[in-house]
Amino acid sequence: MNASSKLSRRAFAGGLALLGFDRAVACAQGFAGLGESAEGFAAVVPGRAFTFPADHGPHPEFRIEWWYVTANLKDSTGSAYGAQWTLFRQATRPGAQQPGWANQQVWMGHAAVTSADTHRYGEAFARGGVGQAGVETKPFHAWIDAWDMRGLDGLSDAMLAPLDLKAAGADFSHALRLDADRPLVLQGDAGYSRKSERGQASYYYSQPFFKANGRLTIGDKPVEVTGLAWMDREWSSQPLAADQTGWDWFSLHLNSGDKLMLYRLRQQDGRSDLMGNWIAPDGRSVEIASADNSITPMAMTEAAGRKVPTAWRVVIPARGLAIETTPLNAKSWMGTSFPYWEGPISFAGSHAGLGYLEMTGY
């Protein structure tokens, strides 16, 4: 049993309706409808000057955005775990923001805890304009119902740290403190993240240098954990082209202290675009885009009645990187309204370390 089964019928049905998606139509417009026409919404263009703390908050003139945290954790015995906390905002239509229940913003939250033998997840929906969910910048606070990401005393806008993070479902919970000692990192080309040759793009920055500590519970068993965490912030009005069916996305913590963000966007005709950034230990971010880079599925797992590639070979010749990834739990399927695979991984080869893998559209 997972927390999504505890959602009320009103919240579930109402949430999907307010998101403005018919499931079949959404699938025809890229994963979760993210290739739908963005007419009337703000456009993503190169050259944006990011401003903090303002850009930690919502951008309602754009159609969709998210605040996304994943954490690779271990307990005192060395057993590995993963945790996820995500808040999504979706605008159902463009235009001036309406008050109260007429507000066109819909919020959705996903949370999960993963171990080698179990994967627990939950989902929540809320309507904008009535205080059920939102993001404030001073003091920083992102929430949906009781799921909470809150800035602590002394928070640095440049690092978005320290933070207190918590979520709970019917059979799991996590409560983590996140600290960082290096500034946020702009992804893509100075924060402009290209998604296709046809103009689709997002604004994208990360905090890949979080250190995490706190407590997880699985069932009624609490466990104290420490580890590494990664936060992604993205917003866009049309992040996919209509013929892009989904993505395979990696966030990797190399034991050398380097970080790697890499994703492949798959198209209906079988082609794919591979993009990413290499982040040095001092936070310098360099876009990596080369026909020589590759990610190749190495093993498939059946999850929720479908085949999903859960082990990969990743090669970036210019960086001397050739690794193979292994999932902590190959059954890390998020059976949410728009389902996907998301879970912690380890990797070895030319480099070693930990990270997270997300795969959509399977």
C-alpha positions as CSV (number, residue, x, y, z in Angstrom):
1,M,0.0,0.0,0.0
2,N,1.3,3.5,-0.8
3,A,0.1,7.0,0.2
4,S,-1.5,7.6,-3.2
5,S,-4.2,5.2,-2.3
6,K,-5.2,7.5,0.6
7,L,-6.0,10.4,-1.8
8,S,-9.6,11.4,-1.7
9,R,-11.7,10.9,-4.8
10,R,-12.3,14.7,-4.9
11,A,-8.6,15.5,-4.8
12,F,-7.6,12.9,-7.4
13,A,-10.3,13.5,-9.9
14,G,-10.4,17.3,-9.3
15,G,-6.6,17.5,-9.6
16,L,-6.5,15.8,-13.0
17,A,-9.4,17.9,-14.3
18,L,-7.8,21.1,-13.2
19,L,-4.5,20.1,-14.7
20,G,-6.4,20.4,-18.0
21,F,-5.2,17.0,-19.3
22,D,-7.1,14.2,-20.9
23,R,-4.7,11.2,-20.4
24,A,-4.8,10.1,-24.1
25,V,-4.4,13.7,-25.4
26,A,-1.6,14.3,-23.0
27,C,0.3,11.3,-24.2
28,A,-0.1,12.5,-27.8
29,Q,1.5,15.8,-26.8
30,G,4.7,14.4,-25.2
31,F,4.9,12.9,-21.7
32,A,2.3,14.4,-19.4
33,G,1.2,16.9,-22.1
34,L,4.4,18.8,-21.8
35,G,4.5,19.3,-25.6
36,E,1.2,21.0,-25.6
37,S,1.0,24.4,-27.4
38,A,2.1,27.2,-25.1
39,E,0.2,30.0,-26.8
40,G,-0.4,32.9,-24.4
41,F,2.3,31.9,-21.9
42,A,5.7,33.5,-21.5
43,A,8.5,32.2,-23.7
44,V,11.9,30.8,-22.6
45,V,14.7,32.7,-24.4
46,P,18.5,32.8,-23.9
47,G,20.2,35.4,-21.9
48,R,18.0,35.6,-18.8
49,A,19.5,37.2,-15.7
50,F,18.6,35.0,-12.8
51,T,17.8,36.9,-9.6
52,F,17.7,35.3,-6.1
53,P,15.6,35.0,-4.0
54,A,12.9,36.0,-6.6
55,D,13.7,33.0,-8.9
56,H,13.3,30.6,-6.0
57,G,9.6,31.5,-6.1
58,P,6.8,30.7,-8.7
59,H,6.7,32.1,-12.2
60,P,2.9,32.1,-13.0
61,E,3.4,33.6,-16.4
62,F,5.0,30.3,-17.4
63,R,2.9,27.1,-17.8
64,I,4.8,24.7,-15.6
65,E,7.6,24.5,-13.1
66,W,9.0,22.3,-10.3
67,W,11.0,22.2,-7.1
68,Y,12.7,18.8,-7.1
69,V,14.9,17.2,-4.4
70,T,16.4,13.7,-4.5
71,A,18.8,12.3,-1.8
72,N,21.2,9.4,-1.7
73,L,21.3,8.3,1.9
74,K,22.9,5.7,4.2
75,D,22.3,4.5,7.8
76,S,24.9,3.7,10.4
77,T,25.3,0.1,9.1
78,G,25.9,1.4,5.5
79,S,22.5,0.3,4.1
80,A,21.5,2.6,1.3
81,Y,18.2,4.5,0.9
82,G,16.8,7.2,-1.4
83,A,14.3,10.0,-0.8
84,Q,12.4,12.2,-3.2
85,W,10.4,15.5,-2.5
86,T,8.8,17.3,-5.5
87,L,6.4,20.2,-5.9
88,F,4.9,20.9,-9.3
89,R,3.0,24.0,-10.4
90,Q,0.8,23.9,-13.5
91,A,-1.2,26.8,-15.0
92,T,-4.4,25.7,-16.7
93,R,-4.6,28.9,-18.8
94,P,-2.6,32.1,-19.3
95,G,-3.5,35.5,-18.1
96,A,-3.7,37.6,-15.0
97,Q,-3.9,35.6,-11.8
98,Q,-7.4,35.2,-10.4
99,P,-8.2,35.3,-6.7
100,G,-9.3,32.4,-4.5
101,W,-10.9,29.3,-6.1
102,A,-10.8,31.0,-9.5
103,N,-7.0,30.9,-9.5
104,Q,-5.7,29.0,-12.5
105,Q,-2.7,27.4,-10.7
106,V,-2.8,23.7,-9.8
107,W,-0.2,22.2,-7.5
108,M,0.9,18.6,-7.3
109,G,3.3,16.9,-4.9
110,H,5.3,13.6,-5.1
111,A,7.3,12.1,-2.3
112,A,9.0,8.7,-2.0
113,V,11.4,6.6,0.1
114,T,13.4,3.8,-1.4
115,S,15.4,0.9,0.0
116,A,16.9,-2.2,-1.6
117,D,13.6,-4.1,-1.0
118,T,10.8,-1.5,-1.0
119,H,9.7,1.6,-2.7
120,R,7.0,3.8,-1.1
121,Y,5.5,6.9,-2.7
122,G,2.7,9.4,-2.3
123,E,0.9,12.0,-4.4
124,A,-1.1,15.1,-3.4
125,F,-3.1,17.8,-5.3
126,A,-4.0,21.3,-4.3
127,R,-5.6,24.3,-6.0
128,G,-3.8,27.7,-6.0
129,G,-5.2,30.8,-4.5
130,V,-6.5,29.3,-1.3
131,G,-3.4,28.5,0.7
132,Q,-3.3,24.7,0.2
133,A,0.0,24.9,-1.6
134,G,2.6,27.4,-2.8
135,V,6.0,28.9,-2.6
136,E,7.2,32.0,-0.8
137,T,10.6,33.5,-1.1
138,K,11.1,35.5,2.2
139,P,11.4,33.5,4.3
140,F,11.7,30.6,1.8
141,H,8.8,28.1,2.2
142,A,7.4,25.6,-0.4
143,W,4.5,23.4,0.7
144,I,1.6,21.3,-0.3
145,D,-0.7,20.4,2.6
146,A,1.6,19.1,5.3
147,W,4.6,18.4,2.9
148,D,7.0,21.1,3.6
149,M,10.4,22.6,2.4
150,R,11.3,25.5,4.6
151,G,14.3,27.8,4.9
152,L,16.1,27.7,8.3
153,D,17.7,30.6,10.2
154,G,20.6,32.0,8.3
155,L,19.4,30.8,4.9
156,S,21.6,32.0,2.0
157,D,19.7,32.9,-1.1
158,A,22.8,32.2,-3.2
159,M,22.9,28.6,-1.9
160,L,19.2,28.0,-1.0
161,A,20.5,26.5,2.3
162,P,20.0,25.4,5.0
163,L,16.6,23.8,4.4
164,D,14.2,21.6,6.4
165,L,12.4,19.0,4.2
166,K,9.6,16.7,5.3
167,A,6.9,14.6,3.8
168,A,4.8,11.7,5.0
169,G,2.5,9.1,3.6
170,A,0.5,6.2,5.0
171,D,3.5,3.9,5.2
172,F,6.6,6.1,5.0
173,S,8.0,9.5,5.9
174,H,11.2,11.5,5.7
175,A,12.5,14.5,7.6
176,L,15.8,15.9,6.4
177,R,18.0,18.9,7.0
178,L,19.9,20.1,3.8
179,D,23.1,22.1,4.1
180,A,25.3,23.5,1.3
181,D,28.6,25.4,1.2
182,R,28.7,26.3,-2.5
183,P,26.4,28.5,-4.6
184,L,23.6,27.3,-6.9
185,V,24.6,26.1,-10.4
186,L,23.1,27.3,-13.7
187,Q,22.4,24.4,-16.0
188,G,22.5,24.4,-19.8
189,D,23.9,27.6,-21.3
190,A,23.9,30.0,-18.3
191,G,20.5,28.6,-17.2
192,Y,19.0,28.3,-20.6
193,S,18.4,24.6,-21.1
194,R,17.6,23.6,-24.7
195,K,15.2,20.7,-25.1
196,S,15.0,20.4,-28.9
197,E,16.1,22.0,-32.1
198,R,12.6,23.5,-32.6
199,G,12.8,26.0,-29.8
200,Q,11.6,24.1,-26.7
201,A,13.6,25.0,-23.7
202,S,13.4,25.7,-19.9
203,Y,15.1,27.9,-17.3
204,Y,17.1,25.5,-15.1
205,Y,19.3,25.7,-12.1
206,S,20.4,23.2,-9.4
207,Q,21.9,22.9,-6.0
208,P,23.9,19.7,-6.4
209,F,26.0,20.2,-3.3
210,F,23.5,19.5,-0.5
211,K,24.6,17.4,2.5
212,A,21.6,15.7,4.1
213,N,21.0,14.3,7.5
214,G,17.8,13.3,9.3
215,R,15.3,10.4,9.6
216,L,13.3,8.1,7.3
217,T,10.6,5.8,8.3
218,I,9.4,2.8,6.3
219,G,6.3,1.3,7.9
220,D,6.8,1.8,11.6
221,K,10.6,1.6,11.5
222,P,12.6,4.8,11.8
223,V,16.2,5.0,10.7
224,E,18.7,7.9,11.0
225,V,20.5,8.7,7.8
226,T,23.1,10.9,6.2
227,G,24.1,11.5,2.6
228,L,24.1,13.7,-0.5
229,A,21.1,15.5,-2.0
230,W,20.4,17.4,-5.3
231,M,17.8,20.0,-6.0
232,D,16.6,21.0,-9.5
233,R,14.5,24.1,-10.3
234,E,13.0,24.3,-13.7
235,W,10.3,26.4,-15.3
236,S,9.0,26.6,-18.9
237,S,5.9,27.0,-21.0
238,Q,6.6,24.1,-23.4
239,P,9.5,22.0,-22.3
240,L,9.0,19.2,-24.8
241,A,8.2,19.1,-28.5
242,A,5.0,17.3,-29.4
243,D,6.9,14.3,-30.8
244,Q,9.1,13.9,-27.7
245,T,7.8,10.9,-25.8
246,G,9.8,11.1,-22.6
247,W,13.3,11.4,-21.1
248,D,16.0,9.5,-19.2
249,W,17.6,11.9,-16.7
250,F,20.7,11.3,-14.5
251,S,22.0,13.4,-11.6
252,L,25.4,11.9,-10.5
253,H,27.6,12.6,-7.5
254,L,31.1,11.5,-8.5
255,N,33.5,10.4,-5.7
256,S,36.0,12.9,-7.1
257,G,33.6,15.7,-6.1
258,D,32.5,16.5,-9.6
259,K,28.8,16.4,-10.5
260,L,27.1,15.4,-13.7
261,M,23.6,16.2,-15.0
262,L,22.7,14.3,-18.1
263,Y,19.5,13.6,-20.0
264,R,18.2,12.1,-23.2
265,L,15.0,13.2,-24.8
266,R,13.4,10.5,-26.9
267,Q,11.4,11.1,-30.0
268,Q,8.7,9.1,-31.7
269,D,10.9,8.3,-34.7
270,G,13.5,6.6,-32.4
271,R,16.0,9.4,-32.4
272,S,17.0,11.2,-29.2
273,D,18.8,14.3,-28.1
274,L,21.5,14.0,-25.3
275,M,22.4,17.1,-23.3
276,G,23.9,17.9,-19.9
277,N,26.4,19.8,-17.7
278,W,29.6,18.8,-16.0
279,I,30.0,20.5,-12.7
280,A,33.4,20.9,-11.1
281,P,33.9,20.6,-7.3
282,D,34.2,24.4,-7.1
283,G,30.8,24.8,-8.8
284,R,31.9,25.8,-12.3
285,S,29.4,24.4,-14.8
286,V,30.2,23.5,-18.4
287,E,27.6,22.4,-20.9
288,I,28.5,19.1,-22.6
289,A,27.0,18.4,-26.0
290,S,28.8,16.1,-28.3
291,A,27.8,13.4,-30.8
292,D,30.4,11.2,-29.0
293,N,28.5,11.2,-25.8
294,S,26.2,8.2,-25.3
295,I,23.9,6.5,-22.8
296,T,23.0,2.9,-23.6
297,P,20.5,0.6,-21.8
298,M,22.1,-2.5,-20.4
299,A,19.3,-4.3,-18.6
300,M,15.5,-4.1,-18.5
301,T,13.1,-4.6,-15.6
302,E,9.4,-5.2,-15.7
303,A,7.6,-2.6,-13.6
304,A,3.9,-2.1,-13.6
305,G,3.5,-4.3,-16.6
306,R,6.0,-2.5,-18.8
307,K,9.7,-3.0,-19.6
308,V,11.9,-0.2,-18.2
309,P,15.7,0.1,-18.8
310,T,17.1,0.2,-15.2
311,A,20.8,-0.3,-15.9
312,W,22.8,2.0,-18.2
313,R,26.2,2.6,-19.7
314,V,27.2,6.2,-19.8
315,V,30.1,7.4,-21.9
316,I,31.5,11.0,-22.2
317,P,34.9,10.7,-24.0
318,A,36.0,14.3,-23.5
319,R,35.8,13.7,-19.8
320,G,37.3,10.2,-19.8
321,L,34.0,8.9,-18.3
322,A,32.8,5.4,-19.1
323,I,30.5,4.0,-16.3
324,E,27.7,1.5,-15.7
325,T,24.9,2.3,-13.4
326,T,23.0,-0.1,-11.0
327,P,19.7,0.7,-9.4
328,L,19.3,0.3,-5.6
329,N,15.8,-1.0,-6.3
330,A,14.9,-1.8,-9.9
331,K,11.2,-1.6,-9.0
332,S,11.2,2.1,-8.1
333,W,8.1,2.8,-10.1
334,M,6.0,5.9,-9.3
335,G,2.5,4.8,-10.0
336,T,1.2,8.4,-9.9
337,S,-1.2,10.2,-12.2
338,F,1.4,10.4,-14.9
339,P,3.6,7.4,-14.0
340,Y,7.4,7.2,-14.2
341,W,10.4,5.5,-12.8
342,E,12.5,7.3,-10.2
343,G,15.1,5.9,-7.9
344,P,18.7,6.0,-6.4
345,I,21.5,4.4,-8.4
346,S,25.2,3.7,-7.9
347,F,27.8,3.5,-10.7
348,A,31.3,2.2,-11.3
349,G,33.9,2.1,-14.1
350,S,36.2,5.0,-14.9
351,H,34.5,6.9,-12.1
352,A,32.4,5.8,-9.1
353,G,29.7,7.3,-7.1
354,L,25.9,7.7,-6.4
355,G,23.0,9.4,-8.0
356,Y,19.5,9.4,-9.1
357,L,17.8,8.2,-12.4
358,E,14.4,9.4,-13.6
359,M,12.7,7.8,-16.7
360,T,9.4,9.0,-18.2
361,G,7.2,7.9,-21.1
362,Y,7.7,4.1,-20.8
